[in-house]
Amino acid sequence: MTMSTRSLGTTGPQVSALGLGCMGMSALYGDADRGESTATIHAALDAGVTLLDTGDFYGMGHNEMLIGEALRTAPAGLRERALVSVKFGALRDPDGGWAGYDGRPAAVKNFAAYSLQRLGVDHIDVYRIARLDSDVPIEETVGAIAELVEKGYVRHIGLSEVGAGTVRRAAATAPISDLQIEYSLISRGIEEEILPAVRELGIGITAYGVLSRGLISGHFTPDRQLAATDFRAHSPRFQGNNLKHNLDLVEALRKIAEGKGVSVAQVAIAWVLSRGTDIVPLVGARTRERLGEALGALDVTLDAADLAAIEEAVPPGAAAGERYPAAQMAHVER
């Protein structure tokens, strides 16, 4: 494994070629083992992964406290290399429901204060609202984060799941390091407008969902039983004929992976890595085993013939079903 670094845009930090998305260690994908989660974060840092991604609403603060514990118990050298990216703004209720987004400046500073405490840090490396608050201009939300930057509580400003127009407005307000957005072989919606816009502005991409929540990992089976609390139990791409169609795509990808002597997940991650040095894939590994597999993608080289074969096996728009249920898609800009 060779761990290189990539830049989160012209104004952002240098980070590892892969980042670790920690959400699944706390919420939305079934039960997770806290000890194994902590060990996985430690293993990632030891392997050279520097970027840890979370949201203050993942498990209602559980994920931030988990990361805080992992950082406190990591060897000093590993702890110091960690860069933490935090999403905020999603409103929850005690039943686990979702109640919209809050991007008001006062709320931004309130969310940040709680995150700093839960993480046990004196600053957040990248701070971003999880989804656009349609009632608050992005200029006001970004301006509030910029004030936190001036005071030293935040190092860099990010965005999440917004369209090209919002990116431009935000970038005119303050320097933006990166846009976090879903990007994978079966989620290529950013390629037409969003990716060209961020590249024009010198903004990086942190790509989440590179394995589409396990759908294109090569490990998901059609008979898998999902708990009602598992996001995938309600995700359109995991339902009925959609699932069958999407797993057929995975089998086509598996033939390419087997020809190279690597796993399906490694090919899928390597494909995202091949899309540009300004893109940092976030891998949602919850165990050291899955982390090790993901890190192996760094040693996978895809030549022109490989990329053409992948494009034929999984062409743009090939997936069946939307990325999120309709209610959540309403909060996603395109």
Helices and strands as residue ranges (DSSP letters): E 5-7, E 14-16, E 19-21, G 23-25, H 34-46, E 51-55, H 62-73, H 76-81, E 83-88, E 90-92, E 98-101, H 105-119, E 124-129, H 138-150, E 154-160, H 164-173, E 178-182, H 194-201, E 204-208, G 231-233, G 236-238, H 240-260, H 264-273, E 279-283, H 288-295, G 296-299, H 304-313, H 326-329
